[in-house]
Amino acid sequence: MDNISNAKLTSAEIAALWIQYMSETSSICIHKHMMEHIEDVDIRGVFEYAMSLSTNHLGQIKEFLKSEGFPIPIGFTDNDYISNSPWLYSDVFCLNYLNIMSLHGCNGYSGAITTCTRLDIRNYFTDCISTAVELCNQTKNMLLEKGLYYRPPLINPPDRADYVEDYNYLAGGWFGKKRALSCIEITDIYFNLKKSIFAKAFVVSAYQIAKSDEVKSFLNKAVNTKEEHVKMFFETLLSENLPSPPIFDAEITDSTISPFSDKLLMFQVGFLFTTAMVYYGTGWASSPRHDLSPKYMMAIMGDLKIGNDWIHIMIKNRWLEQPPLAEDRSKLANSKK
């Protein structure tokens, strides 16, 4: 086998490393604030593990990029974090935050493995996904042990395995009698509701502490959008007599002093809305019942509107860091005239 580690990094590999660098540097800033105030020894321990992973990842990413002559991204630094700020989140919120972020890590790293080519890069992301799974398990086990984890709804086993008999399987209010939700549909709705609840809580906290009036106005719209999504998915489960997870807003303190820059807050909110659209799309694709499609469409459109406002604010304030671009061949050709 050729030593493919000597091959140049592909655009997919650069993208995966660049995205992870941005995510890791933002997470470190948020974790630093949380670790200043976390009182629970067990929760502090799992955050220390997460911080060690992020620090190790950043070192390896820098080496990969430097070896190819790519500049190290700016990302987020201590300039985006204000130490000794008043406590903003409870220990419960922090543990749930880390659990949700570990889920994103599992999905992001698995995607990187499928798109990357070079063996050393694939080995790196294989290690990343292994530790992300470990972090996901640690945080979930801790939530379970502390009675803080809310399991998805239970359903009773059917009498037998069977095939769909007719087109009423698709019915959900457009025609025919509405059937019960399938286990697949329940899973997607519950998971999207859980993530929407958490995203709303984080945006509420960001709105509470943001400095810029422009950012506060944007975050107010973002809160309202997530409230609509939470209500929609909650009512969907309620109409089927299925339970929903609790909200996290009460796990935010009354502090109005921000430990983070507005740039960091906006980046994190943008990340939550972008990933939400991906998961909404997955739920939509997995839900044959006709009444569910408009709900997922509405959720995606709501997030797209917020995303449009988000990117304008990021560009206006020079907060949107540009990933490496392909060569502009027309520009290169015209420069020689």
Rosetta blueprint (number, residue, H / E / L):
1 M L
2 D L
3 N L
4 I H
5 S H
6 N H
7 A L
8 K L
9 L L
10 T L
11 S H
12 A H
13 E H
14 I H
15 A H
16 A H
17 L H
18 W H
19 I H
20 Q H
21 Y H
22 M H
23 S H
24 E H
25 T H
26 S H
27 S H
28 I H
29 C H
30 I H
31 H H
32 K H
33 H H
34 M H
35 M H
36 E H
37 H H
38 I L
39 E L
40 D L
41 V H
42 D H
43 I H
44 R H
45 G H
46 V H
47 F H
48 E H
49 Y H
50 A H
51 M H
52 S H
53 L H
54 S H
55 T H
56 N H
57 H H
58 L H
59 G H
60 Q H
61 I H
62 K H
63 E H
64 F H
65 L H
66 K H
67 S H
68 E L
69 G L
70 F L
71 P L
72 I L
73 P L
74 I L
75 G L
76 F L
77 T L
78 D H
79 N H
80 D H
81 Y E
82 I L
83 S L
84 N L
85 S L
86 P L
87 W L
88 L L
89 Y E
90 S L
91 D H
92 V H
93 F H
94 C H
95 L H
96 N H
97 Y H
98 L H
99 N H
100 I H
101 M H
102 S H
103 L H
104 H H
105 G H
106 C H
107 N H
108 G H
109 Y H
110 S H
111 G H
112 A H
113 I H
114 T H
115 T H
116 C L
117 T L
118 R L
119 L H
120 D H
121 I H
122 R H
123 N H
124 Y H
125 F H
126 T H
127 D H
128 C H
129 I H
130 S H
131 T H
132 A H
133 V H
134 E H
135 L H
136 C H
137 N H
138 Q H
139 T H
140 K H
141 N H
142 M H
143 L H
144 L H
145 E H
146 K L
147 G L
148 L L
149 Y L
150 Y L
151 R L
152 P L
153 P L
154 L L
155 I L
156 N L
157 P L
158 P L
159 D L
160 R L
161 A L
162 D L
163 Y L
164 V L
165 E L
166 D L
167 Y H
168 N H
169 Y H
170 L H
171 A L
172 G L
173 G L
174 W L
175 F L
176 G L
177 K L
178 K L
179 R L
180 A L
181 L L
182 S L
183 C H
184 I H
185 E H
186 I H
187 T H
188 D H
189 I H
190 Y H
191 F H
192 N H
193 L H
194 K H
195 K H
196 S H
197 I H
198 F H
199 A H
200 K H
201 A H
202 F H
203 V H
204 V H
205 S H
206 A H
207 Y H
208 Q H
209 I H
210 A L
211 K L
212 S L
213 D H
214 E H
215 V H
216 K H
217 S H
218 F H
219 L H
220 N H
221 K H
222 A H
223 V H
224 N H
225 T H
226 K H
227 E H
228 E H
229 H H
230 V H
231 K H
232 M H
233 F H
234 F H
235 E H
236 T H
237 L H
238 L H
239 S H
240 E L
241 N L
242 L L
243 P L
244 S L
245 P L
246 P L
247 I L
248 F L
249 D H
250 A H
251 E H
252 I E
253 T L
254 D L
255 S L
256 T L
257 I L
258 S L
259 P L
260 F E
261 S L
262 D H
263 K H
264 L H
265 L H
266 M H
267 F H
268 Q H
269 V H
270 G H
271 F H
272 L H
273 F H
274 T H
275 T H
276 A H
277 M H
278 V H
279 Y H
280 Y H
281 G H
282 T H
283 G H
284 W H
285 A H
286 S L
287 S L
288 P L
289 R L
290 H L
291 D L
292 L H
293 S H
294 P H
295 K H
296 Y H
297 M H
298 M H
299 A H
300 I H
301 M H
302 G H
303 D H
304 L H
305 K H
306 I H
307 G H
308 N H
309 D H
310 W H
311 I H
312 H H
313 I H
314 M H
315 I H
316 K H
317 N L
318 R L
319 W L
320 L L
321 E L
322 Q L
323 P L
324 P L
325 L L
326 A L
327 E L
328 D L
329 R H
330 S H
331 K H
332 L H
333 A H
334 N H
335 S L
336 K L
337 K L
